[in-house]
Amino acid sequence: MSQALRIIFAGTPDFAAQHLASLIASEHQVVAVYCPPDKPAGRGKKLTACATKQLAQEHNLTVEQPINFKDVSDRETLASYQADVMVVVAYGLLLPQSVLDIPRLGCINVHGSLLPKWRGAAPIQRSLEAGDAKTGVTIMQMDKGLDTGDMILTAECDITKQDTSSTLYEKLAKLGPQALLDTLSLMVKGDYPREPQNNGLATYACKLEKNEAELDWRLSACALHRKIRAYIPWPVAHFTFKDKNAGDQEHKIRIWQASVIDDSSSLTPGTIVSANKQGISVATGENILRLEVLQLPGKKALPVADILNGRADWFVPNNLISGS
């Protein structure tokens, strides 16, 4: 059997594009690239191609952008490429069985968690938020369920106390392409491993919502710290400050960096313990959270030392940081 496979690639964001790049540089032949229709972006709402489409066009690859695969013509087009396998990475569509059955070797997916943990849309963020010590990527044979297919190969990495979703994303974007190529090497041989997932161990990584980013100071400092790191670069954890000197005008203040102080406080959660150039220390449900880099509305993110130079009156010890 030839070592080169005919591949259809389906994906959307930069994470997917990095996997496509590894396939383009490999011995395999990418016969078509699938991605969603262009969407409006930016202030001008101009139709913009996703990262995967942009890369495909740079390499003169055929791009297909069906809304879904309900039309017979869309499935017929897919079948016309006579692909050995379809590689799916953050595509955004749940593929029907009629599509999964088209390629000779079916469809495989690169998922950003160690399945069956964190099936679903936001595995990187949810693993950080939960305080997992490890994560990784799983290459699985797709079935009609949501991330429920048999596992072919996994690759692990540690989650550090400094990791954010942004840094963890980059780690997995380096792990995933090599794991994908290793999987394709196994598939070329014909008899490759497929381990069923233990559904009893499955957890679900639901999509992030903006309202989750408002911090609840009754949580422990550790839990709040994990949320802050999980919500970078989006939706970014924040609290709402009410300026009593301006008629209780509300200001959403984003948190870009914080640390946990292993010390207790008898103050009500959400009360400012201290404010100095090291940071703004806030009482929580357990221990103290020190805010170190903040972003005021309409401003860039700055170290707390710089913010206190102009807004020390907002962060007075023994006041509630929400200003309520």
ZADO-1210 file (C-alpha; in nm, 4 decimals, padded with zeros to 6 digits):
<atoms>
<atom x="00.0000" y="00.0000" z="00.0000" code="MET" pos="1"/>
<atom x="00.1213" y="00.3522" z="-00.0816" code="SER" pos="2"/>
<atom x="00.2465" y="00.5569" z="00.2107" code="GLN" pos="3"/>
<atom x="00.0548" y="00.8613" z="00.0819" code="ALA" pos="4"/>
<atom x="-00.3144" y="00.9065" z="00.1596" code="LEU" pos="5"/>
<atom x="-00.5664" y="01.1193" z="-00.0264" code="ARG" pos="6"/>
<atom x="-00.7018" y="01.3526" z="00.2423" code="ILE" pos="7"/>
<atom x="-00.9973" y="01.5866" z="00.2717" code="ILE" pos="8"/>
<atom x="-00.9327" y="01.8374" z="00.5494" code="PHE" pos="9"/>
<atom x="-01.2120" y="02.0148" z="00.7387" code="ALA" pos="10"/>
<atom x="-01.1426" y="02.2908" z="00.9925" code="GLY" pos="11"/>
<atom x="-01.1871" y="02.6561" z="01.0762" code="THR" pos="12"/>
<atom x="-00.9587" y="02.8468" z="01.3225" code="PRO" pos="13"/>
<atom x="-00.5826" y="02.8845" z="01.3468" code="ASP" pos="14"/>
<atom x="-00.5649" y="02.5640" z="01.5545" code="PHE" pos="15"/>
<atom x="-00.7032" y="02.3766" z="01.2525" code="ALA" pos="16"/>
<atom x="-00.4819" y="02.5659" z="01.0086" code="ALA" pos="17"/>
<atom x="-00.1695" y="02.4518" z="01.1961" code="GLN" pos="18"/>
<atom x="-00.2780" y="02.0911" z="01.1436" code="HIS" pos="19"/>
<atom x="-00.3472" y="02.1579" z="00.7764" code="LEU" pos="20"/>
<atom x="00.0032" y="02.3034" z="00.7430" code="ALA" pos="21"/>
<atom x="00.1535" y="01.9794" z="00.8738" code="SER" pos="22"/>
<atom x="-00.0428" y="01.7790" z="00.6152" code="LEU" pos="23"/>
<atom x="00.0626" y="02.0097" z="00.3324" code="ILE" pos="24"/>
<atom x="00.4271" y="01.9564" z="00.4308" code="ALA" pos="25"/>
<atom x="00.3852" y="01.5780" z="00.4539" code="SER" pos="26"/>
<atom x="00.3895" y="01.3050" z="00.1903" code="GLU" pos="27"/>
<atom x="00.0093" y="01.2945" z="00.1946" code="HIS" pos="28"/>
<atom x="-00.2085" y="01.4641" z="-00.0685" code="GLN" pos="29"/>
<atom x="-00.4699" y="01.7148" z="00.0480" code="VAL" pos="30"/>
<atom x="-00.7316" y="01.6917" z="-00.2264" code="VAL" pos="31"/>
<atom x="-00.9806" y="01.9419" z="-00.0806" code="ALA" pos="32"/>
<atom x="-01.0265" y="02.1700" z="00.2178" code="VAL" pos="33"/>
<atom x="-01.3666" y="02.2211" z="00.3793" code="TYR" pos="34"/>
<atom x="-01.4510" y="02.5178" z="00.6017" code="CYS" pos="35"/>
<atom x="-01.7634" y="02.7182" z="00.6912" code="PRO" pos="36"/>
<atom x="-01.8921" y="03.0003" z="00.4685" code="PRO" pos="37"/>
<atom x="-01.7112" y="03.3330" z="00.5160" code="ASP" pos="38"/>
<atom x="-01.8495" y="03.5435" z="00.8012" code="LYS" pos="39"/>
<atom x="-01.8667" y="03.9204" z="00.8634" code="PRO" pos="40"/>
<atom x="-01.5826" y="04.0421" z="01.0862" code="ALA" pos="41"/>
<atom x="-01.4399" y="04.3695" z="01.2151" code="GLY" pos="42"/>
<atom x="-01.6048" y="04.7078" z="01.2384" code="ARG" pos="43"/>
<atom x="-01.6909" y="04.7110" z="00.8708" code="GLY" pos="44"/>
<atom x="-01.8484" y="04.3637" z="00.8928" code="LYS" pos="45"/>
<atom x="-01.6607" y="04.2614" z="00.5797" code="LYS" pos="46"/>
<atom x="-01.6885" y="03.8963" z="00.4803" code="LEU" pos="47"/>
<atom x="-01.3682" y="03.7329" z="00.6027" code="THR" pos="48"/>
<atom x="-01.2196" y="03.3922" z="00.5295" code="ALA" pos="49"/>
<atom x="-01.1215" y="03.1735" z="00.8255" code="CYS" pos="50"/>
<atom x="-00.7575" y="03.0842" z="00.8923" code="ALA" pos="51"/>
<atom x="-00.7966" y="02.7424" z="00.7315" code="THR" pos="52"/>
<atom x="-00.9349" y="02.8849" z="00.4066" code="LYS" pos="53"/>
<atom x="-00.6622" y="03.1475" z="00.3916" code="GLN" pos="54"/>
<atom x="-00.3911" y="02.8830" z="00.4234" code="LEU" pos="55"/>
<atom x="-00.5595" y="02.6602" z="00.1659" code="ALA" pos="56"/>
<atom x="-00.5733" y="02.9454" z="-00.0847" code="GLN" pos="57"/>
<atom x="-00.2064" y="03.0264" z="-00.0267" code="GLU" pos="58"/>
<atom x="-00.1286" y="02.6700" z="-00.1395" code="HIS" pos="59"/>
<atom x="-00.3807" y="02.6680" z="-00.4260" code="ASN" pos="60"/>
<atom x="-00.5899" y="02.3952" z="-00.2665" code="LEU" pos="61"/>
<atom x="-00.9534" y="02.3455" z="-00.3625" code="THR" pos="62"/>
<atom x="-01.1855" y="02.4961" z="-00.0994" code="VAL" pos="63"/>
<atom x="-01.5450" y="02.3850" z="-00.0387" code="GLU" pos="64"/>
<atom x="-01.7783" y="02.5794" z="00.1947" code="GLN" pos="65"/>
<atom x="-02.1159" y="02.4052" z="00.2260" code="PRO" pos="66"/>
<atom x="-02.3541" y="02.5311" z="00.4946" code="ILE" pos="67"/>
<atom x="-02.4111" y="02.1686" z="00.5915" code="ASN" pos="68"/>
<atom x="-02.4350" y="01.8339" z="00.4164" code="PHE" pos="69"/>
<atom x="-02.8119" y="01.8016" z="00.3929" code="LYS" pos="70"/>
<atom x="-02.8147" y="01.8455" z="00.0154" code="ASP" pos="71"/>
<atom x="-02.7323" y="01.5333" z="-00.1822" code="VAL" pos="72"/>
<atom x="-02.5143" y="01.7457" z="-00.4117" code="SER" pos="73"/>
<atom x="-02.2861" y="01.8389" z="-00.1201" code="ASP" pos="74"/>
<atom x="-02.2327" y="01.4739" z="-00.0331" code="ARG" pos="75"/>
<atom x="-02.1778" y="01.3861" z="-00.3971" code="GLU" pos="76"/>
<atom x="-01.9122" y="01.6567" z="-00.4236" code="THR" pos="77"/>
<atom x="-01.7378" y="01.5180" z="-00.1149" code="LEU" pos="78"/>
<atom x="-01.7453" y="01.1665" z="-00.2618" code="ALA" pos="79"/>
<atom x="-01.6044" y="01.2900" z="-00.5941" code="SER" pos="80"/>
<atom x="-01.2662" y="01.3581" z="-00.4316" code="TYR" pos="81"/>
<atom x="-01.2261" y="00.9841" z="-00.3642" code="GLN" pos="82"/>
<atom x="-01.0460" y="01.0509" z="-00.0383" code="ALA" pos="83"/>
<atom x="-00.8928" y="00.7790" z="00.1748" code="ASP" pos="84"/>
<atom x="-00.9714" y="00.9718" z="00.4920" code="VAL" pos="85"/>
<atom x="-01.1259" y="01.2989" z="00.6068" code="MET" pos="86"/>
<atom x="-00.9376" y="01.4841" z="00.8820" code="VAL" pos="87"/>
<atom x="-01.1575" y="01.7090" z="01.0951" code="VAL" pos="88"/>
<atom x="-01.0126" y="01.9722" z="01.3321" code="VAL" pos="89"/>
<atom x="-01.2376" y="02.2320" z="01.4990" code="ALA" pos="90"/>
<atom x="-01.4691" y="02.2370" z="01.1977" code="TYR" pos="91"/>
<atom x="-01.7831" y="02.3413" z="01.3866" code="GLY" pos="92"/>
<atom x="-02.0234" y="02.0983" z="01.2187" code="LEU" pos="93"/>
<atom x="-02.1508" y="01.7684" z="01.3592" code="LEU" pos="94"/>
<atom x="-02.1121" y="01.5391" z="01.0584" code="LEU" pos="95"/>
<atom x="-02.3972" y="01.2963" z="00.9769" code="PRO" pos="96"/>
<atom x="-02.3296" y="00.9270" z="00.9301" code="GLN" pos="97"/>
<atom x="-02.3876" y="00.9670" z="00.5564" code="SER" pos="98"/>
<atom x="-02.0741" y="01.1868" z="00.5432" code="VAL" pos="99"/>
<atom x="-01.8670" y="00.9801" z="00.7876" code="LEU" pos="100"/>
<atom x="-01.9118" y="00.6765" z="00.5611" code="ASP" pos="101"/>
<atom x="-01.7875" y="00.8442" z="00.2409" code="ILE" pos="102"/>
<atom x="-01.4030" y="00.8281" z="00.2754" code="PRO" pos="103"/>
<atom x="-01.2503" y="00.4808" z="00.2441" code="ARG" pos="104"/>
<atom x="-01.1083" y="00.4936" z="00.5992" code="LEU" pos="105"/>
<atom x="-01.3830" y="00.7125" z="00.7403" code="GLY" pos="106"/>
<atom x="-01.3269" y="01.0418" z="00.9244" code="CYS" pos="107"/>
<atom x="-01.0855" y="01.1149" z="01.2078" code="ILE" pos="108"/>
<atom x="-01.0902" y="01.4094" z="01.4484" code="ASN" pos="109"/>
<atom x="-00.8205" y="01.5896" z="01.6448" code="VAL" pos="110"/>
<atom x="-00.9768" y="01.6850" z="01.9805" code="HIS" pos="111"/>
<atom x="-00.8087" y="01.9102" z="02.2384" code="GLY" pos="112"/>
<atom x="-00.8461" y="01.6906" z="02.5461" code="SER" pos="113"/>
<atom x="-00.7683" y="01.3438" z="02.6756" code="LEU" pos="114"/>
<atom x="-01.0966" y="01.1766" z="02.5939" code="LEU" pos="115"/>
<atom x="-01.3411" y="01.0788" z="02.7298" code="PRO" pos="116"/>
<atom x="-01.2754" y="01.3803" z="02.9500" code="LYS" pos="117"/>
<atom x="-01.3997" y="01.7130" z="02.8163" code="TRP" pos="118"/>
<atom x="-01.6013" y="01.6207" z="02.5129" code="ARG" pos="119"/>
<atom x="-01.7529" y="01.9276" z="02.3496" code="GLY" pos="120"/>
<atom x="-01.6781" y="02.2822" z="02.2428" code="ALA" pos="121"/>
<atom x="-01.4386" y="02.4242" z="02.5049" code="ALA" pos="122"/>
<atom x="-01.2057" y="02.1475" z="02.6284" code="PRO" pos="123"/>
<atom x="-00.8997" y="02.3700" z="02.6765" code="ILE" pos="124"/>
<atom x="-01.0840" y="02.6258" z="02.8891" code="GLN" pos="125"/>
<atom x="-01.2745" y="02.3695" z="03.0953" code="ARG" pos="126"/>
<atom x="-00.9639" y="02.1653" z="03.1766" code="SER" pos="127"/>
<atom x="-00.7951" y="02.4804" z="03.3103" code="LEU" pos="128"/>
<atom x="-01.1030" y="02.5901" z="03.5009" code="GLU" pos="129"/>
<atom x="-01.1334" y="02.2476" z="03.6645" code="ALA" pos="130"/>
<atom x="-00.7716" y="02.2475" z="03.7778" code="GLY" pos="131"/>
<atom x="-00.6603" y="01.9437" z="03.5762" code="ASP" pos="132"/>
<atom x="-00.2915" y="01.8573" z="03.6033" code="ALA" pos="133"/>
<atom x="-00.2709" y="01.7236" z="03.2477" code="LYS" pos="134"/>
<atom x="-00.4418" y="01.7561" z="02.9134" code="THR" pos="135"/>
<atom x="-00.3510" y="01.6728" z="02.5561" code="GLY" pos="136"/>
<atom x="-00.4981" y="01.5747" z="02.2224" code="VAL" pos="137"/>
<atom x="-00.6902" y="01.2670" z="02.1188" code="THR" pos="138"/>
<atom x="-00.7116" y="01.1442" z="01.7611" code="ILE" pos="139"/>
<atom x="-01.0355" y="00.9503" z="01.7275" code="MET" pos="140"/>
<atom x="-01.2346" y="00.7699" z="01.4625" code="GLN" pos="141"/>
<atom x="-01.5475" y="00.9784" z="01.4294" code="MET" pos="142"/>
<atom x="-01.8963" y="00.8425" z="01.4800" code="ASP" pos="143"/>
<atom x="-02.2300" y="01.0241" z="01.4806" code="LYS" pos="144"/>
<atom x="-02.1981" y="01.1235" z="01.8485" code="GLY" pos="145"/>
<atom x="-02.0262" y="01.4325" z="01.9888" code="LEU" pos="146"/>
<atom x="-01.6612" y="01.3316" z="02.0458" code="ASP" pos="147"/>
<atom x="-01.7660" y="00.9752" z="02.1292" code="THR" pos="148"/>
<atom x="-01.5655" y="00.7813" z="01.8681" code="GLY" pos="149"/>
<atom x="-01.2985" y="00.5189" z="01.9262" code="ASP" pos="150"/>
<atom x="-00.9566" y="00.6576" z="02.0225" code="MET" pos="151"/>
<atom x="-00.6631" y="00.5875" z="01.7919" code="ILE" pos="152"/>
<atom x="-00.3812" y="00.7851" z="01.9554" code="LEU" pos="153"/>
<atom x="-00.3285" y="01.0361" z="02.2390" code="THR" pos="154"/>
<atom x="-00.0529" y="01.2837" z="02.3261" code="ALA" pos="155"/>
<atom x="-00.0250" y="01.4440" z="02.6719" code="GLU" pos="156"/>
<atom x="00.1128" y="01.7645" z="02.8197" code="CYS" pos="157"/>
<atom x="00.1244" y="01.9151" z="03.1692" code="ASP" pos="158"/>
<atom x="-00.0866" y="02.2133" z="03.2736" code="ILE" pos="159"/>
<atom x="00.1202" y="02.4572" z="03.4784" code="THR" pos="160"/>
<atom x="00.0015" y="02.7178" z="03.7294" code="LYS" pos="161"/>
<atom x="00.1028" y="02.9842" z="03.4772" code="GLN" pos="162"/>
<atom x="-00.0874" y="02.8424" z="03.1807" code="ASP" pos="163"/>
<atom x="-00.3778" y="03.0342" z="03.0322" code="THR" pos="164"/>
<atom x="-00.6096" y="02.9087" z="02.7608" code="SER" pos="165"/>
<atom x="-00.3894" y="03.1001" z="02.5178" code="SER" pos="166"/>
<atom x="-00.0641" y="02.9270" z="02.6204" code="THR" pos="167"/>
<atom x="-00.2313" y="02.5872" z="02.6505" code="LEU" pos="168"/>
<atom x="-00.3800" y="02.6336" z="02.3039" code="TYR" pos="169"/>
<atom x="-00.0268" y="02.6812" z="02.1669" code="GLU" pos="170"/>
<atom x="00.0969" y="02.3695" z="02.3453" code="LYS" pos="171"/>
<atom x="-00.1791" y="02.1592" z="02.1911" code="LEU" pos="172"/>
<atom x="-00.1293" y="02.3221" z="01.8516" code="ALA" pos="173"/>
<atom x="00.2245" y="02.1793" z="01.8594" code="LYS" pos="174"/>
<atom x="00.1219" y="01.8365" z="01.9942" code="LEU" pos="175"/>
<atom x="-00.1708" y="01.7853" z="01.7606" code="GLY" pos="176"/>
<atom x="-00.0055" y="01.7987" z="01.4161" code="PRO" pos="177"/>
<atom x="00.2590" y="01.5409" z="01.5071" code="GLN" pos="178"/>
<atom x="-00.0023" y="01.3162" z="01.6682" code="ALA" pos="179"/>
<atom x="-00.2091" y="01.3472" z="01.3498" code="LEU" pos="180"/>
<atom x="00.0820" y="01.2465" z="01.1278" code="LEU" pos="181"/>
<atom x="00.1610" y="00.9538" z="01.3583" code="ASP" pos="182"/>
<atom x="-00.2019" y="00.8434" z="01.3339" code="THR" pos="183"/>
<atom x="-00.2005" y="00.8589" z="00.9546" code="LEU" pos="184"/>
<atom x="00.1150" y="00.6439" z="00.9544" code="SER" pos="185"/>
<atom x="-00.0763" y="00.3841" z="01.1549" code="LEU" pos="186"/>
<atom x="-00.3753" y="00.4050" z="00.9222" code="MET" pos="187"/>
<atom x="-00.1577" y="00.3480" z="00.6155" code="VAL" pos="188"/>
<atom x="-00.0719" y="00.0048" z="00.7570" code="LYS" pos="189"/>
<atom x="-00.4401" y="-00.0857" z="00.7551" code="GLY" pos="190"/>
<atom x="-00.4664" y="-00.2512" z="01.0959" code="ASP" pos="191"/>
<atom x="-00.4559" y="00.0412" z="01.3372" code="TYR" pos="192"/>
<atom x="-00.5624" y="00.0530" z="01.7073" code="PRO" pos="193"/>
<atom x="-00.9114" y="00.1713" z="01.8007" code="ARG" pos="194"/>
<atom x="-00.9937" y="00.1874" z="02.1711" code="GLU" pos="195"/>
<atom x="-01.3584" y="00.2468" z="02.2693" code="PRO" pos="196"/>
<atom x="-01.4128" y="00.5316" z="02.5115" code="GLN" pos="197"/>
<atom x="-01.5389" y="00.4620" z="02.8639" code="ASN" pos="198"/>
<atom x="-01.8623" y="00.6618" z="02.8621" code="ASN" pos="199"/>
<atom x="-01.8818" y="00.6350" z="03.2406" code="GLY" pos="200"/>
<atom x="-01.5763" y="00.8623" z="03.2674" code="LEU" pos="201"/>
<atom x="-01.6992" y="01.1217" z="03.0186" code="ALA" pos="202"/>
<atom x="-01.7296" y="01.4901" z="03.1069" code="THR" pos="203"/>
<atom x="-01.8697" y="01.7673" z="02.8875" code="TYR" pos="204"/>
<atom x="-01.6908" y="02.0935" z="02.8018" code="ALA" pos="205"/>
<atom x="-01.9824" y="02.3253" z="02.7326" code="CYS" pos="206"/>
<atom x="-01.9327" y="02.6381" z="02.5234" code="LYS" pos="207"/>
<atom x="-01.8070" y="02.9485" z="02.7072" code="LEU" pos="208"/>
<atom x="-02.0630" y="03.2220" z="02.7718" code="GLU" pos="209"/>
<atom x="-01.9850" y="03.5885" z="02.8399" code="LYS" pos="210"/>
<atom x="-02.1790" y="03.5912" z="03.1673" code="ASN" pos="211"/>
<atom x="-01.9445" y="03.3293" z="03.3147" code="GLU" pos="212"/>
<atom x="-01.6635" y="03.5840" z="03.3184" code="ALA" pos="213"/>
<atom x="-01.8125" y="03.7936" z="03.6041" code="GLU" pos="214"/>
<atom x="-01.6238" y="03.6766" z="03.9133" code="LEU" pos="215"/>
<atom x="-01.8026" y="03.5572" z="04.2260" code="ASP" pos="216"/>
<atom x="-01.5775" y="03.6463" z="04.5177" code="TRP" pos="217"/>
<atom x="-01.7438" y="03.3807" z="04.7352" code="ARG" pos="218"/>
<atom x="-01.5432" y="03.1201" z="04.5442" code="LEU" pos="219"/>
<atom x="-01.1962" y="03.0270" z="04.6681" code="SER" pos="220"/>
<atom x="-00.8955" y="03.2236" z="04.5466" code="ALA" pos="221"/>
<atom x="-00.7718" y="02.9091" z="04.3698" code="CYS" pos="222"/>
<atom x="-01.1003" y="02.8647" z="04.1820" code="ALA" pos="223"/>
<atom x="-01.1023" y="03.2321" z="04.0828" code="LEU" pos="224"/>
<atom x="-00.7417" y="03.2126" z="03.9675" code="HIS" pos="225"/>
<atom x="-00.8253" y="02.9140" z="03.7473" code="ARG" pos="226"/>
<atom x="-01.1180" y="03.1033" z="03.5947" code="LYS" pos="227"/>
<atom x="-00.9007" y="03.4052" z="03.5198" code="ILE" pos="228"/>
<atom x="-00.6470" y="03.1872" z="03.3386" code="ARG" pos="229"/>
<atom x="-00.9165" y="02.9861" z="03.1596" code="ALA" pos="230"/>
<atom x="-01.0887" y="03.2968" z="03.0198" code="TYR" pos="231"/>
<atom x="-00.7775" y="03.4430" z="02.8540" code="ILE" pos="232"/>
<atom x="-00.7997" y="03.5534" z="02.5733" code="PRO" pos="233"/>
<atom x="-01.1844" y="03.5357" z="02.5785" code="TRP" pos="234"/>
<atom x="-01.4165" y="03.6337" z="02.7395" code="PRO" pos="235"/>
<atom x="-01.1658" y="03.7623" z="03.0032" code="VAL" pos="236"/>
<atom x="-01.2646" y="03.7473" z="03.3703" code="ALA" pos="237"/>
<atom x="-01.3907" y="04.0744" z="03.5153" code="HIS" pos="238"/>
<atom x="-01.5684" y="04.2467" z="03.8015" code="PHE" pos="239"/>
<atom x="-01.8035" y="04.5438" z="03.7950" code="THR" pos="240"/>
<atom x="-01.6946" y="04.8512" z="03.9901" code="PHE" pos="241"/>
<atom x="-01.9528" y="05.1120" z="04.0903" code="LYS" pos="242"/>
<atom x="-01.8064" y="05.4609" z="04.1237" code="ASP" pos="243"/>
<atom x="-01.9956" y="05.6208" z="04.4125" code="LYS" pos="244"/>
<atom x="-01.8397" y="05.9565" z="04.3303" code="ASN" pos="245"/>
<atom x="-02.0002" y="05.9462" z="03.9854" code="ALA" pos="246"/>
<atom x="-02.3564" y="05.8444" z="04.0674" code="GLY" pos="247"/>
<atom x="-02.2771" y="05.4734" z="04.0919" code="ASP" pos="248"/>
<atom x="-02.1537" y="05.4639" z="03.7336" code="GLN" pos="249"/>
<atom x="-02.0529" y="05.1078" z="03.6525" code="GLU" pos="250"/>
<atom x="-01.7153" y="05.0097" z="03.5067" code="HIS" pos="251"/>
<atom x="-01.6323" y="04.6582" z="03.3880" code="LYS" pos="252"/>
<atom x="-01.2712" y="04.5923" z="03.4842" code="ILE" pos="253"/>
<atom x="-01.0976" y="04.2963" z="03.3201" code="ARG" pos="254"/>
<atom x="-00.8347" y="04.0851" z="03.4951" code="ILE" pos="255"/>
<atom x="-00.5366" y="03.9657" z="03.2909" code="TRP" pos="256"/>
<atom x="-00.3076" y="03.8437" z="03.5676" code="GLN" pos="257"/>
<atom x="-00.3512" y="03.7443" z="03.9308" code="ALA" pos="258"/>
<atom x="-00.2009" y="03.5162" z="04.1936" code="SER" pos="259"/>
<atom x="-00.3172" y="03.3297" z="04.5014" code="VAL" pos="260"/>
<atom x="-00.1946" y="03.4382" z="04.8449" code="ILE" pos="261"/>
<atom x="-00.2034" y="03.1515" z="05.0915" code="ASP" pos="262"/>
<atom x="-00.3401" y="03.3580" z="05.3757" code="ASP" pos="263"/>
<atom x="-00.6811" y="03.3867" z="05.5388" code="SER" pos="264"/>
<atom x="-00.8978" y="03.6933" z="05.5928" code="SER" pos="265"/>
<atom x="-01.2002" y="03.7530" z="05.8140" code="SER" pos="266"/>
<atom x="-01.3282" y="04.0175" z="05.5730" code="LEU" pos="267"/>
<atom x="-01.6376" y="03.9645" z="05.3598" code="THR" pos="268"/>
<atom x="-01.5526" y="03.8043" z="05.0223" code="PRO" pos="269"/>
<atom x="-01.4956" y="04.0794" z="04.7687" code="GLY" pos="270"/>
<atom x="-01.3432" y="04.3197" z="05.0222" code="THR" pos="271"/>
<atom x="-01.0111" y="04.4846" z="04.9390" code="ILE" pos="272"/>
<atom x="-00.7477" y="04.3721" z="05.1897" code="VAL" pos="273"/>
<atom x="-00.4676" y="04.5939" z="05.0570" code="SER" pos="274"/>
<atom x="-00.3715" y="04.7916" z="04.7470" code="ALA" pos="275"/>
<atom x="-00.0102" y="04.8634" z="04.6590" code="ASN" pos="276"/>
<atom x="00.2335" y="04.8331" z="04.3701" code="LYS" pos="277"/>
<atom x="00.2442" y="04.4536" z="04.4109" code="GLN" pos="278"/>
<atom x="-00.1279" y="04.4303" z="04.3463" code="GLY" pos="279"/>
<atom x="-00.4786" y="04.4657" z="04.4840" code="ILE" pos="280"/>
<atom x="-00.5435" y="04.1898" z="04.7365" code="SER" pos="281"/>
<atom x="-00.9063" y="04.0804" z="04.7670" code="VAL" pos="282"/>
<atom x="-01.0705" y="03.8548" z="05.0256" code="ALA" pos="283"/>
<atom x="-01.2444" y="03.5502" z="04.8765" code="THR" pos="284"/>
<atom x="-01.4339" y="03.2488" z="05.0043" code="GLY" pos="285"/>
<atom x="-01.0974" y="03.0939" z="05.0886" code="GLU" pos="286"/>
<atom x="-00.7570" y="03.2656" z="05.0918" code="ASN" pos="287"/>
<atom x="-00.6758" y="03.5925" z="04.9151" code="ILE" pos="288"/>
<atom x="-00.6539" y="03.6739" z="04.5452" code="LEU" pos="289"/>
<atom x="-00.4029" y="03.9364" z="04.4358" code="ARG" pos="290"/>
<atom x="-00.4934" y="04.1213" z="04.1161" code="LEU" pos="291"/>
<atom x="-00.1773" y="04.2190" z="03.9286" code="GLU" pos="292"/>
<atom x="-00.2727" y="04.3288" z="03.5751" code="VAL" pos="293"/>
<atom x="-00.6059" y="04.4998" z="03.5066" code="LEU" pos="294"/>
<atom x="-00.7752" y="04.6652" z="03.2120" code="GLN" pos="295"/>
<atom x="-01.0021" y="04.9647" z="03.2702" code="LEU" pos="296"/>
<atom x="-01.2795" y="05.0358" z="03.0157" code="PRO" pos="297"/>
<atom x="-01.1400" y="05.1805" z="02.6935" code="GLY" pos="298"/>
<atom x="-00.7805" y="05.1391" z="02.8125" code="LYS" pos="299"/>
<atom x="-00.5054" y="04.8848" z="02.7571" code="LYS" pos="300"/>
<atom x="-00.4132" y="04.6305" z="03.0226" code="ALA" pos="301"/>
<atom x="-00.1677" y="04.7696" z="03.2784" code="LEU" pos="302"/>
<atom x="00.0109" y="04.6584" z="03.5957" code="PRO" pos="303"/>
<atom x="-00.1835" y="04.7551" z="03.9060" code="VAL" pos="304"/>
<atom x="00.0992" y="04.9880" z="04.0121" code="ALA" pos="305"/>
<atom x="00.0248" y="05.2061" z="03.7075" code="ASP" pos="306"/>
<atom x="-00.3519" y="05.1936" z="03.7590" code="ILE" pos="307"/>
<atom x="-00.3228" y="05.3004" z="04.1226" code="LEU" pos="308"/>
<atom x="-00.1305" y="05.6092" z="04.0139" code="ASN" pos="309"/>
<atom x="-00.4503" y="05.7450" z="03.8634" code="GLY" pos="310"/>
<atom x="-00.7294" y="05.5497" z="04.0318" code="ARG" pos="311"/>
<atom x="-00.6193" y="05.4769" z="04.3873" code="ALA" pos="312"/>
<atom x="-00.9550" y="05.6166" z="04.5065" code="ASP" pos="313"/>
<atom x="-01.1308" y="05.3222" z="04.3411" code="TRP" pos="314"/>
<atom x="-00.9364" y="05.0596" z="04.5350" code="PHE" pos="315"/>
<atom x="-00.9452" y="05.1598" z="04.9007" code="VAL" pos="316"/>
<atom x="-00.8727" y="04.8875" z="05.1594" code="PRO" pos="317"/>
<atom x="-01.1784" y="04.7620" z="05.3527" code="ASN" pos="318"/>
<atom x="-01.4115" y="04.8652" z="05.0671" code="ASN" pos="319"/>
<atom x="-01.5870" y="04.6114" z="04.8495" code="LEU" pos="320"/>
<atom x="-01.4096" y="04.5933" z="04.5157" code="ILE" pos="321"/>
<atom x="-01.7444" y="04.5890" z="04.3377" code="SER" pos="322"/>
<atom x="-01.8159" y="04.9265" z="04.4969" code="GLY" pos="323"/>
<atom x="-02.1644" y="04.8142" z="04.5982" code="SER" pos="324"/>
</atoms>
